[in-house]
Amino acid sequence: MKLTSYSNFALRALQLAALKAPDLIRVDDVVKVHGLARPHVVKIVHELGRAGYFETQRGRGGGFRLARPAAEIVIGDVVRLTEGPLDLVECFNPEVNTCPLIGVCKLSKALMRATRAFMEVLDDLTLADIASNRGELLERIAPLEQGLTAPQRSQT
């Protein structure tokens, strides 16, 4: 299973907000630390704000921060928001399914179990969990925030 870049970027923005809580952070902070395109981050912050994950403040000195404690933000819920339905294969969605094997296909049943297991792990994970090694994470991003190094993006 592979999450979209959108979900990855949303989780990174949330994680940075958790690390900096309760301070406001700016879209440009996320851009600088993670090397992301600003329009993508703006869209993510807007969606997460509408969903109640971020509190946003407009204007000079504005930014965003977590709207609730990191321990109350379940990663599985964020993934459901950013990914939408996790239809790994066509037959997961009865509205578009054309497979004649529906109901008897062992592959489909196995993929459904795998998807449920994947989401169970994410449902047992909070934003507080992925920000719990705060010191290490802040140490790693410090040179990026200071502009001393550029984010390293994988080519794969």
N, C-alpha and C positions, 0 to 999 in steps of 0.2 A: 504494500500500500504506500502511496506517496501523496503527501499533502501538497496543495498548491502553494506557490510562492506567497500568495496573498495571506494564507493562514500562517505561514512561517513569519512573515513580516508583522502580522498582527500580534503574534505571540512575543516577538522580539520587542515591539513597542510596549506591550504590557509588562514584560520583564524589566525593561529599563525604567518604566514608571514605578514599578515596585522597588527597584534598587534606589531610586531617588526620593521615594515617598518620605515625607508628605509634600516635598517641594514640587513646584510646577516644572515641567520640562517642555521644551519646544520641539516642534516637528523637526527643526534643523538639528537638534541633538540626536534624534533617531537617525536622520540622514547621515550625519557625521560618523556616528559610532558603527553603523551597520552598512554604510555605503549604498544606501537605497535611493531610488529616485523620489524626489520630493513629492510629486503628484500622487504617487502610490501611498506614501505615508499620510498625506492630507486625507485621502479617501478612507484609509484605515482608521485614522483618529476620529473622523466624522462618524463612521459606522459604529465604532466602539463607544463613542459618546452617546449616540442615539440609543444604543442597546443598554446603556447604564453602567458601562465598565469605566468610562472616563468622565470626569467633570472637566469641561473646557472653559477657558476664559479668553475672550477675544481682546484685541487691541494691543497697544504697547505694553510690554511686560506680561503679555498673555502666554498661554500654553495649555497644558493639560496635566492632570494627575488622576490617580485612581479615585473612583467614585465610591468605592467600598474597600474594606480590608482585603489584602491579597489572599488571606486564608479562606475567604468566601468566594473567590473566583475559581471555578472549576475549569480546568483546561479542556475537558470534553465538551463543555457547553460553548466555549469559545470556538472550538473546531466545528461544531455543528452550525454555529452562526456563520462562520467564514467559508465553510465548504458547502453548506446546504446538504441535500441528501447524499449519502455515501453509496451511490449506486455503482459498485465496482464493475458490474456487468449488466447488460441490457435487461436480463430477466429479473433484476431486483426491482424494476419499475414496471408494474403491470400496465401502465398507460402506453408504454412504447414497446413492450415485449413482443417479439415475433418468434421466439424460440418454441418449437413444438415439444420440447422436453421438460417444460416447466412442471414442477410437482414430482417428477421422477428422477431428475438429474442430481447425481451425487456431487458433482462439481459445484453446482449452484448452492447446494446445502452446505458444503464445506466452506465456500467463500462467505456465506452468510455468517457462519460460526466464527470465522476468522475476523470478519468485520466487527462482530459483537465483542470479541475478545480484545481487539485493538481499542475499541471505544471504552471498554471496562477499565483498561489501564489508564486511559486519559481521564476517565471519570473519577479515578482514585487519586488524581494529581491536581494540586492547586497551584496558583500563581506563587503563593508563599513557598511551596516546595521547590519550584524552579528558580527562585531567587534566594534560597536559603544559604547558599555559599557566597553571600553578598561581598565579603572582603575579596575573595578571589576574582569575582566578576568585575568589581570596581577597579581592582588593580590591573586587570587585563584591558579594560576600556579607557583607563586614564590617558595613555599616550594618544589614543584616537581622539578623545575629547580635546586634548591640547594641540591637535594637529601635527603631532610629531611623527605619526605613521598613518598610513592609509589602511582602511579595512581590507582584509584579505578575503576575496570571494573565490570560492571553489569554481573551477572550470567545468566540473562535471554536473 
